[in-house]
Amino acid sequence: MGRPLAIFAAIASALTMSQFMRAAVSVVAPDIMAEAGLSPEAYGIVAGSFFLGVALAQIPTGLLFDRFGARVTIAGSLVVAGFGTFAFAAAEGFAALFAARMVVGIGFASALMGGLVVASRWFAPDRFSQITGLFVAVSAGVGLMGAATPMAWLSAALGWRASFVVAGALTLIAAGLVWSLVRDAPPGHPWHKRRIESAGEQIRGYLTILRLPGIGWIMFMAAVGYSTMITIVGVWGGPYLHDVHGLDGIARGNVLTALVVGTIVGLLVYGPLDRWVDSRKYVVICGALLSAALLGAFAALSKPPVAVVVALFFLYGVIGSYYITNITLGRAHYPDHLIGRGVTTVNLCTFLGVMAVQFASARMMGLFGTGAAGATVPEAAYRVLFAALALYALIGGLCYFRTRDVRPSAERARKSADS
């Protein structure tokens, strides 16, 4: 077990930094907007540029996974992310911040999917959901929680720019850990004897993924589930707590920590849940519909007490983590030799969804007359945002009835027959 645990720890360190960078701008958003002269709309676009970078890198990353392996791809990408973070810390003005954060997104594009590719070779298929949930829970727990109160403390002590310099250094350390500890597959695994595909065969592999029955609805849900969650925790949660509830940086971090803790609990619960109920499709549907109800509650309430916000954030973190089961159902559809391209194709939809939702939310804030630098966003804008996210989750959940389920019991039976 020594090697799988070392691999798990190394890739978790990479995804931890990725999770941190996705959300770290939220708690210090007022400071960034004030110093860089950004309006709320411009800030939202800068925050979303991370996910534009991730989306742009997905197809090349999938090819690199299947051609060179996850170890080389992740380690090299993290070096790009580290130096991109340094550039973000030094950037002045909208254009430089946008470009630097997009480079950071490109560098972190391989962290999650690379971990899932490696996990699919080191662990049994029917355990994939549980391992995935644990992997994401650990990294989200450290990364997202670090982006809440600890980031607020560090920024208060050193300033937000120095805080991102520290983050860049930690990212380079993670790159070294991945290079030193990760191995793409166990000894004797067919991956070591794989035939290197031609460029044409690689492209045809993507077409095979797109033709799989039910994969279109999995791709659509990928654009829904994670985008609603990260838009709150990573972009507008901090400004909402500042503009509507008047909380300072430390208090904002404390409240956002409740959402992160809920996310960790949710990931740990969703990990084995598909095996308990012997369905992945209906786990996702229930998660999406309940998430829509919680977001609808945020839209309906006018300046709720902070204690209510904490409770709703926590519940939403638990329920909204259903996106991890959608990843698992997608993995169950892919042939083994197309795992890299399969996970990155679905992940492309994830981050295209995040990018679209975050850019749309930034534009929505602009429609409420928040075009001036440092402007306060009215509560009505946030309530409309929550309502739009609720509708998006509701549509995703209803559409998911049309996808094809792959039950864990069927995977176990198939594995027993093959052995």
Residue, then its C-alpha position, 0 to 999 in steps of 0.5 A: m500500500g506504500r506506493p498508492l498512498a504516496i501517489f495519493a498524497a502527491i497528487a492531493s498536494a497538487l489538487t490542494m493548490s488548484q482548489f486554493m487558487r480557484a477560491a483564494v480571490s473571493v475572500v480578498a476580492p474587496d482588496i484586489m478591486a480597490e488596489a487594481g481599480l476593478s469594478p465588480e464586473a471586471y473582478g468577476i471576469v478576472a476571477g473567471s479567467f482561471f477557468l477559461g485557462v483550465a478549459l483551453a488546456q483540457i483537450p491538449t491535457g487529455l492527449l498528453f495523459d494518454r501519450f506521456g502519462a499523468r506524472v509528466t503532465i501534472a508535474g510540468s503543468l504545475v511549474v507553469a501554474g507556479f510561475g503564473t501565480f507569481a505573475f498574478a501577484a505582480a500584475e497591475g490592472f485588469a489585462a495583466l491580472f486576467a492574463a496571469r490568472m488564465v495562465v494559472g488555470i492552464g497550469f492547474a488544468s491537469a491536477l484533478m483529471g490526472g489524479l483520476v486517471v492514475a486512481s483508475r489504474w491503481f484502484a478497483p472500478d467499483r471503488f473509484s467513486q469512493i477514492t475520487g470522493l476521498f481524493v477531492a475531499v482531502s484536497a478541497g478541505v485543505g485548499l478551500m479552507g486555506a482560501a478562506t480564513p487562513m488566506a484572510w489572515l495571511s493577507a491581513a499580515l502580508g498583503w494579498r500580493a505576498s500571499f499569492v507569492v507564497a501560494g506560487a512557491l507551494t505550487l512548485i513544491a507540489a510539482g516536485l512531489v508529483w515528479s518524485l512520487v507518482r507512478d502512472a500504473p502498477p507494475g504489470h499493468p497494460w498501460h506499460k505495454r500500450r501502443i502509442e497512437s498516431a495523431g489521427e487515432q488520438i483524434r478519433g478517440y475523442l470522437t468515440i467518447l462523444r458517440l457514447p450513449g448518454i455521454g451528452w447529458i453527463m457533459f451537460m451536468a458537468a457544466v452545471g454541478y461544479s459551476t454553481m458551487i465554485t461561483i459562490v465559494g470562489v467568486w461571489g461569496g466573499p463580496y456577498l458577505h461584504d456588501v450585504h452583511g458588512l463583514d470584514g475579511i476574517a469574518r468573511g473567511n469564517v463564514l465561507t469556511a462553513l461552506v467548505v466544511g460542508t463540501i468536505v462532508g458532502l464529498l465524503v458522503y457522496g464517495p460511497l453513496d453510489r455503492w450504497v444505493d446502487s445507482r449513480k444517475y439518481v444520486v446526481i438527480c437528487g443532489a441537483l434538485l436539492s441544490a436548486a432548492l437551497l439556492g432558491a432559499f437564498a434567492a427568497l430571503s432578504k438579508p437573512p441573519v448571518a447564522v442562517v447564512v452559515a447554516l445554508f452555506f453548510l447545507y449547500g456544501v454538503i448537497g452541492s457536492y453531487y458533481i463528484t458522482n457525475i464524474t464517476l458515472g462518466r468514468a464508467h462509460y469510457p474504455d480503458h484506453l480512452i480514460g485520459r481523453g474521456v475524463t478531460t472531455v467531460n472536464l472541458c464541459t465542467f470548466l466551460g460551464v464555470m467560465a460561462v456562469q462566472f462571466a455571465s454573473a459578472r455581466m449581471m452585476g454590471l446590469f445593476g449599475t456596478g460599473a465603477a471601481g470598488a462599487t457596492v453591489p446591491e442585495a437585489a443583484y445577489r438574489v437574482l444571481f442565486a435565483a439564476l443558479a437555482l434555475y440552472a441546477l433545476i434544469g440540469g437535474l431534470c435533463y439528467f433523467r435521460t442519461r444512462d446509469v451504470r450501476p456499481s453492482a454491474e461493474r462488480a459482476r463484470k469484474s468477477a466474470d472477467s477474472 
